[in-house]
Amino acid sequence: MAEPTQRVNVVPFPLRPRVFILTDITNEPDDAQSFCRYLTYSNQFQTEGVVACTSIWLKDKVAPENLFQILDGYEPVVDNLNAHAHPQFPYPSADYMRSIIKRGPPVYGMEAVGDDIPLSEGGNLLLQSMTAPSDEPLWVLVWGGTNVLAQVLNKIRHRPDAAALRSKLRVYTISDQDDSGAWIRHQWPDIFYICSVHGWNQYGMSAWVGISGAVDQGGPDPSKVAKEWLKEHIQVGPLGAQYPDLEYIMEGDTPTFLYLIQNGLSVPERPSYGSWGGRYVPLNVSDKGIPKGHYADTVDTVTGLDGQIYRSNKATIWRWRNAFQEDFAARMQWTLTNDFTKANHHPVVAVNGDIGITPFNMDADAGSTITIDASETYDPDGDKISFKWFQYIEPSAEQTYHPPEVSKLQIKTINESGSKVEVTIPGPELSCILFREKKQIERGLLLHLILEVTDSGSPPLTSYRRILIQPVNNNLK
């Protein structure tokens, strides 16, 4: 049977990132909320494990039964979700997801780690994923404590391939929620590890609270994380019935996988590029400027809802809040119907005729003006689409990690729809220079131009394309 034309017109993904989740579910409602959302994006990932673990808030028990309960709400909607997905990227079955739910050790932190302590059920599954014959990174998303990861790293520490196994790890943890996270980073500073660093339990200082916390008041839109909005748009249908009411903030763990969402914005191997899951810079670099290991909070400068300028680590996430909340609301509508025409779907972005979601790279002479054309962009539902182009300044700052080193693009819309722009690259004295030394170089900092395309459907959906412009100094070629 031929696939409906509309489904084929939905953009496919380049790959499915391998994902392994550790969750202290039942410590408060937000883990259950995050798991509900994760399931609506699960066709984007190769989920290899979901392990119920402990944390400072859930020290002596684990609760996999809550994960199974949520899957009871997911099972009746899988077919509906698949009706809105690209046919090459179907959602996993509820039975598959049940098969990878395991228990971590029901003890706090480092009590689970030792040469004479056997691996937990969840630890064995993680070890299996880490040693699988795959060249793809394994993303360990930590919503609670990290002792499952710590016990596996301790288990393999004397293996001759231990360093190679660690090199495939990509960890994104929601702060430190037990005493094993700091131990991991101290023992193995080579591990790619995204984590906000602050005083113990001072979560208000972290980037991830930008998803829904009452931060930078006047900046983010609070309405789309309010209980009334969630009740109307998220707590609908069988899966929505599993989405619990708020207790503290909504979905504090969700930035771990928002970071990986394949929407044309995310570049997971480059935390400093920024995405729905926030933006992070290396805590340490080599003497040659090469990032090493741990990535921690940084700041974005963003115009808020009130028109004022905000500069904070939380802004690296809340700047995208309207888009990622509307996106979730649309997916919850997918769970309610198998009729493609009864729901909204994402615009498909084309830049200079190239359709896709990976960054679009181009060289440009310093001081020149180039034309970038997105007029072949389309919406699978036939909705009207709007175009917004802007320079994302902060990701370019890779010399001193401060925005003043970044030269500014001039962006001019040249057609009525806004799909085509002229972009002027600053001259070599600004765009191809070592900032501190004031020395011209042949190739300057990559300049990040973001194309944001939003449709007129309900709820409105946004897709992106990151255009990476490499300024070239012809005087030094």
C-alpha positions in Angstrom: 0.0 0.0 0.0 1.4 3.4 -1.0 2.1 5.9 1.8 -0.1 9.0 1.9 1.6 11.8 0.0 1.5 14.1 3.1 3.6 11.7 5.2 6.2 11.4 2.5 6.4 15.2 2.4 7.4 15.3 6.1 11.1 15.8 6.4 13.1 12.6 7.3 15.9 12.6 9.9 19.6 12.1 9.1 19.8 9.5 11.8 18.4 8.4 15.2 20.6 9.4 18.1 21.2 6.5 20.6 19.6 7.5 23.9 19.8 5.9 27.4 17.7 7.6 30.2 18.2 7.5 33.9 15.2 8.8 35.9 14.4 9.2 39.6 10.7 9.0 38.6 8.2 9.5 41.4 10.5 11.8 43.4 8.2 14.5 42.0 5.8 14.8 39.0 8.3 16.3 36.5 10.0 13.1 35.6 6.6 11.6 34.6 5.8 14.7 32.6 9.2 14.5 30.8 8.6 10.9 30.0 5.2 11.6 28.5 6.8 14.3 26.3 9.8 12.1 25.4 7.4 9.4 24.0 5.9 11.9 21.6 9.4 12.5 20.1 10.6 8.9 20.4 10.6 8.2 16.7 13.5 10.6 16.5 15.7 8.4 18.8 17.0 4.9 19.1 16.1 4.5 22.8 18.3 1.7 24.3 17.3 1.9 28.0 15.2 3.7 30.5 16.4 3.0 34.0 14.6 4.0 37.2 17.3 5.3 39.6 17.7 7.1 42.9 18.7 10.7 43.8 19.0 12.9 46.8 15.2 13.2 46.7 14.6 9.4 46.3 17.4 7.8 48.2 16.5 4.2 48.9 14.0 3.0 46.2 13.4 3.0 42.5 10.0 3.1 40.8 9.9 1.5 37.3 6.2 0.8 37.8 5.4 4.4 37.1 7.2 4.2 33.7 5.1 1.1 32.8 1.9 3.0 33.8 2.8 5.8 31.4 3.4 3.3 28.6 -0.2 2.0 29.2 -1.3 5.5 28.0 1.2 5.5 25.2 0.2 2.1 23.7 -3.3 3.1 22.4 -1.9 6.2 20.6 1.1 4.7 18.8 -0.8 4.1 15.6 -2.1 7.6 15.6 1.4 9.0 16.2 2.7 7.0 13.3 0.1 8.5 11.0 1.9 11.8 11.4 5.5 10.6 11.2 7.7 10.0 8.2 7.3 6.3 7.1 11.0 5.7 7.5 10.9 6.8 11.2 8.1 5.1 13.0 7.4 5.3 16.7 8.7 2.4 18.9 6.0 0.0 20.1 4.9 0.1 23.8 6.2 -3.5 24.1 9.6 -2.5 23.0 9.7 0.4 25.4 8.6 -1.9 28.2 11.4 -4.3 27.3 14.1 -1.7 28.0 12.8 -0.4 31.3 15.1 -1.6 34.1 15.9 -1.0 37.8 18.9 0.8 39.0 20.4 0.2 42.5 18.0 1.2 45.3 20.7 3.0 47.2 22.0 6.6 47.2 24.9 7.7 45.0 28.3 6.1 45.6 26.8 3.4 47.8 26.2 1.6 44.5 29.8 1.9 43.3 32.6 -0.5 44.2 34.7 -3.3 42.9 32.8 -5.8 45.0 29.4 -4.4 44.2 27.6 -6.2 41.3 26.0 -4.1 38.6 22.3 -3.4 38.9 19.8 -4.6 36.3 20.0 -1.1 34.7 23.8 -1.1 35.0 24.0 -4.3 33.0 21.8 -2.8 30.3 23.9 0.4 30.1 27.1 -1.7 29.9 25.5 -3.6 27.0 24.8 -0.3 25.2 28.2 1.1 25.9 30.0 -2.0 24.5 27.6 -2.5 21.5 29.4 -2.6 18.1 28.3 0.9 17.1 30.3 3.9 16.0 27.5 6.3 17.0 27.7 8.2 20.3 25.5 7.0 23.2 23.6 9.9 24.8 23.1 9.2 28.5 20.3 11.6 29.7 20.2 11.9 33.4 17.1 13.1 35.2 18.1 12.0 38.7 21.4 10.6 40.2 24.2 9.2 38.1 25.1 6.2 40.1 24.1 3.7 37.4 26.6 5.4 35.1 29.2 5.6 37.8 29.0 1.8 38.6 29.4 0.9 34.9 32.4 3.3 34.5 34.0 1.7 37.6 33.3 -1.7 36.2 35.2 -1.1 32.9 38.0 1.1 34.3 40.7 -1.6 33.9 39.6 -2.8 30.5 42.1 -2.0 27.7 39.3 -0.4 25.7 37.9 1.7 28.6 39.1 5.0 27.1 37.5 4.1 23.7 34.2 3.2 25.4 34.2 6.5 27.4 34.9 8.4 24.2 31.5 7.3 22.8 29.6 8.7 25.8 27.7 11.9 25.7 26.2 12.8 29.1 23.6 15.5 29.7 22.6 15.6 33.4 20.2 17.9 35.1 22.6 19.3 37.7 24.1 16.9 40.3 21.5 15.0 42.2 23.7 12.6 44.1 27.4 12.4 45.0 28.5 10.3 42.0 28.4 13.0 39.3 31.3 15.0 40.7 33.2 11.8 41.2 32.7 10.8 37.5 33.9 14.2 36.3 36.9 14.0 38.6 37.9 10.5 37.7 37.4 10.9 33.9 37.6 14.5 32.8 37.7 13.3 29.2 34.0 12.4 29.2 31.7 14.7 27.2 29.5 15.9 30.0 26.9 18.7 30.0 26.0 19.8 33.5 25.1 23.1 35.2 27.5 23.7 38.1 26.3 25.6 41.2 26.0 25.1 45.0 24.2 22.0 46.2 20.5 22.1 45.5 20.8 25.7 44.3 18.8 24.8 41.2 17.6 28.3 40.6 21.1 29.1 39.4 21.0 26.4 36.6 20.2 26.9 32.9 17.6 24.1 32.8 15.1 25.9 35.0 14.6 28.2 32.0 12.2 25.6 30.6 9.4 26.7 32.9 10.7 28.4 36.0 9.6 31.9 37.1 12.9 33.3 35.9 13.9 36.6 34.2 10.3 37.8 34.8 9.0 39.8 31.9 11.2 37.8 29.5 9.7 34.4 28.9 6.0 33.8 28.3 4.6 32.2 31.5 1.2 31.4 30.0 2.4 28.3 28.1 3.8 26.6 31.2 0.8 27.4 33.4 -1.4 24.6 34.7 -4.4 25.9 32.7 -2.5 25.8 29.4 -1.2 22.3 30.2 -4.7 21.1 31.0 -6.1 22.3 27.7 -3.3 21.4 25.4 -1.3 18.5 27.0 -3.5 16.6 29.4 -5.6 15.3 26.5 -6.3 11.7 25.4 -4.9 8.5 26.8 -1.2 9.7 27.0 -2.2 13.1 28.3 -4.1 11.4 31.1 -0.7 10.1 32.3 0.7 13.7 32.4 0.5 14.7 36.1 -0.3 18.1 37.5 2.4 20.6 38.4 4.0 20.5 41.8 7.2 22.6 41.4 8.1 23.5 37.9 7.1 21.8 34.6 9.4 19.1 33.2 12.8 20.1 34.7 14.4 17.1 33.0 13.1 17.7 29.5 16.0 20.0 28.3 18.2 16.8 28.1 16.3 15.6 25.1 15.1 18.9 23.8 18.8 19.4 23.2 18.7 16.5 20.7 15.4 17.4 18.9 16.1 17.3 15.1 14.4 20.5 14.1 17.2 22.2 12.1 18.6 24.0 15.2 20.3 21.3 17.2 24.0 20.4 16.6 24.5 18.0 19.5 28.2 17.6 19.2 28.6 21.4 19.6 27.0 22.4 22.9 28.1 26.0 22.3 25.9 26.3 19.3 22.7 26.3 21.3 19.3 24.5 20.8 16.0 24.1 22.6 17.9 22.3 25.3 20.1 25.3 26.0 23.7 26.4 25.2 26.8 25.4 27.1 30.5 26.1 26.8 33.6 24.1 27.9 34.6 24.4 31.5 38.2 23.7 30.4 40.2 24.0 27.1 43.6 22.8 26.1 46.5 25.3 25.4 45.4 25.1 21.8 41.8 26.1 22.6 40.4 22.6 22.1 37.4 21.9 24.5 37.9 19.2 27.0 35.2 17.1 28.8 32.8 19.1 30.9 30.4 21.8 29.4 28.7 24.2 31.8 26.3 27.2 31.7 26.8 30.3 29.6 24.5 33.2 28.7 22.5 34.5 25.8 21.2 38.0 25.3 17.6 37.9 24.4 14.7 40.3 23.9 11.9 39.3 26.2 8.2 39.3 25.9 8.1 42.8 27.4 10.6 44.2 24.9 13.4 44.4 27.4 16.8 42.8 27.0 17.7 39.8 29.3 21.1 38.2 29.6 21.2 35.0 31.5 21.9 31.2 31.3 18.1 30.5 31.6 17.6 32.6 28.5 19.5 30.0 26.4 16.4 27.8 26.9 13.4 30.1 27.5 14.1 32.0 24.3 12.6 29.0 22.5 9.8 28.3 25.0 6.8 29.3 22.8 8.1 27.1 19.9 8.8 24.0 22.0 5.5 24.2 23.9 3.5 24.6 20.7 5.4 21.7 19.3 4.5 19.5 22.2 0.8 20.6 21.9 0.8 19.6 18.2 2.2 16.2 19.0 -0.5 15.7 21.7 -3.0 16.4 18.9 -1.4 13.7 16.8 -2.1 11.2 19.6 -5.9 11.9 19.1 -6.3 11.1 15.4 -4.9 9.0 12.6 -6.1 11.5 10.0 -3.1 13.4 8.8 -5.4 16.2 7.5 -6.8 16.8 11.0 -3.5 18.0 12.6 -0.6 20.4 12.0 2.9 19.4 10.8 6.2 21.1 10.5 7.3 23.3 7.6 10.1 21.7 5.5 12.9 24.2 5.1 15.0 24.5 1.9 18.0 26.8 1.7 19.4 27.5 -1.8 17.4 24.5 -3.0 18.8 22.2 -0.3 16.1 20.5 1.8 17.2 19.2 5.2 17.8 19.9 8.9 21.6 19.7 9.1 23.6 23.0 9.0 24.0 24.6 5.6 27.7 25.6 5.2 29.0 28.3 2.9 32.2 30.3 2.4 31.9 34.0 1.7 34.5 36.6 1.0 34.9 39.1 3.8 33.2 42.3 2.9 31.0 40.7 0.2 27.2 40.5 0.0 25.6 37.1 -0.7 22.0 36.1 -1.5 20.3 33.3 0.4 17.1 31.9 -0.9 14.6 29.8 1.1 11.7 30.1 -1.4 11.5 26.4 -2.0 10.5 25.9 1.7 7.0 24.4 1.9 4.4 23.3 4.5 3.0 19.7 4.2 -0.4 21.0 5.1 -0.4 23.8 2.7 -0.4 26.4 5.5 0.9 29.9 5.0 4.5 30.2 6.3 6.4 33.2 7.6 10.2 33.6 7.6 12.4 35.1 10.3 16.2 35.5 9.8 18.5 36.4 12.6 22.2 36.2 13.6 22.8 34.0 16.6 25.8 35.9 17.9 27.0 33.9 20.9 27.7 30.5 19.2 30.4 32.2 17.1 32.4 33.3 20.1 35.0 30.5 20.1 38.2 32.6 20.7 37.5 34.2 24.1 33.9 32.9 24.5 32.5 36.5 24.7 30.3 38.1 22.1 32.3 41.2 21.4 34.7 39.2 19.3 31.9 38.3 16.8 31.4 40.5 13.8 27.8 41.5 12.9 26.0 40.4 9.7 23.7 42.9 7.9 20.5 41.1 6.8 18.2 42.6 4.3 14.9 41.0 3.1 14.6 41.3 -0.6 11.2 39.8 -1.5 7.6 40.2 -0.2 7.3 36.8 1.5 10.6 37.2 3.4 12.0 34.0 2.0 15.0 35.6 0.3 17.7 37.8 1.9 20.9 39.6 1.1 23.5 39.1 3.8 26.6 41.4 4.0 29.7 39.9 5.7 31.8 42.5 7.5 35.2 43.3 6.1 38.3 41.3 7.0 39.4 43.8 9.6 36.2 42.7 11.6 35.4 39.2 10.4 38.8 37.6 9.9 40.8 38.6 12.9 42.2 37.3 16.2 40.3 39.5 18.6 42.9 40.0 21.3 45.9 40.2 19.0 44.2 42.3 16.4 45.9 40.1 13.7 44.1 39.3 10.5 43.7 35.7 9.6 42.6 33.8 6.5 39.4 32.3 7.9 37.5 34.1 10.6 34.9 32.9 13.1 31.9 31.0 11.7 28.9 33.3 11.7 25.6 31.7 12.6 22.6 32.8 10.6 19.3 31.2 11.8 16.3 30.8 9.6 13.1 30.3 11.6 10.1 29.2 9.6 6.6 29.2 11.3 3.4 28.0 9.8 -0.1 29.4 10.3 -1.6 26.1 11.5 -3.0 25.4 14.9 -1.0 25.2 17.0 1.7 27.0 14.9 4.8 24.9 14.3 8.4 26.1 13.8 11.3 24.6 11.9 14.8 26.0 11.6 17.9 25.9 9.4 21.3 27.0 10.7 23.4 28.6 8.0 27.1 28.6 8.9 28.9 31.4 7.0 32.7 31.1 6.8 34.3 34.5 6.2 37.4 34.3 4.0 40.1 37.0 3.8 41.1 37.1 0.2 44.1 39.3 1.1 45.7 36.4 2.9 44.7 33.6 0.5 
